[in-house]
């Protein structure tokens, strides 16, 4: 159920479903940092062919950290 529907029904709005408080920049950075990066680090230890994609992911993490979330666009738009 979407946040708007939950709000209309008087239910508490689920995390990440409230369009009034959702922070896209932080959500994307967190997914990249806490899910994607550790997964690819583990996989790259098993398959060396993943070293290049892992370097791209690390670069994206650095760009997210260096990007001001108030700027237009995002770190991947550059």
C-alpha positions as CSV (number, residue, x, y, z in Angstrom):
1,X,0.0,0.0,0.0
2,X,1.3,3.5,-0.8
3,X,1.9,6.2,1.7
4,X,-1.0,8.3,0.3
5,X,-3.4,5.4,0.7
6,X,-2.2,4.7,4.2
7,X,-2.6,8.4,5.1
8,X,-6.1,8.5,3.7
9,X,-7.1,5.4,5.8
10,X,-5.6,7.0,8.9
11,X,-2.9,4.4,9.1
12,X,0.8,5.2,10.0
13,X,2.7,5.8,6.8
14,X,5.3,3.1,6.1
15,X,9.0,4.0,6.1
16,X,10.2,5.3,2.8
17,X,6.6,5.8,1.6
18,X,5.9,9.3,2.8
19,X,6.5,11.6,-0.1
20,X,6.6,14.6,2.3
21,X,9.6,13.4,4.2
22,X,11.3,10.9,1.8
23,X,15.0,11.8,1.2
24,X,15.9,10.3,-2.2
25,X,19.5,11.3,-2.0
26,X,20.0,9.6,1.4
27,X,17.9,6.6,0.4
28,X,20.0,6.0,-2.8
29,X,23.3,6.6,-1.0
30,X,22.3,4.1,1.8
31,X,21.2,1.4,-0.7
32,X,24.5,1.8,-2.6
33,X,26.6,1.9,0.6
34,X,25.0,-0.8,2.7
35,X,23.6,-3.2,0.1
36,X,25.2,-2.9,-3.3
37,X,28.8,-2.2,-2.3
38,X,29.2,-5.0,0.3
39,X,27.5,-7.4,-2.1
40,X,29.9,-6.6,-4.9
41,X,32.9,-6.6,-2.6
42,X,32.0,-10.2,-1.6
43,X,31.3,-11.3,-5.1
44,X,34.6,-9.7,-6.4
45,X,36.5,-11.9,-4.0
46,X,35.0,-14.9,-5.7
47,X,35.1,-13.6,-9.3
48,X,37.8,-11.2,-10.4
49,X,35.7,-10.2,-13.4
50,X,33.7,-8.0,-11.0
51,X,36.6,-5.8,-10.2
52,X,35.6,-3.2,-12.8
53,X,32.0,-3.0,-11.8
54,X,33.1,-2.8,-8.2
55,X,35.4,0.2,-9.1
56,X,32.3,1.9,-10.7
57,X,30.3,1.3,-7.5
58,X,33.1,2.7,-5.3
59,X,33.2,5.8,-7.6
60,X,29.5,6.2,-7.3
61,X,29.7,6.0,-3.5
62,X,32.4,8.7,-3.5
63,X,30.3,10.9,-5.8
64,X,27.2,10.6,-3.6
65,X,29.4,11.6,-0.6
66,X,30.7,14.6,-2.5
67,X,27.3,15.7,-3.8
68,X,25.1,18.2,-2.1
69,X,21.6,16.7,-1.9
70,X,20.2,20.2,-2.4
71,X,21.8,20.6,-5.8
72,X,19.7,20.0,-8.9
73,X,20.0,16.6,-10.4
74,X,22.1,14.0,-8.7
75,X,25.6,12.5,-8.6
76,X,24.8,10.2,-11.5
77,X,23.7,13.1,-13.7
78,X,27.2,14.5,-14.0
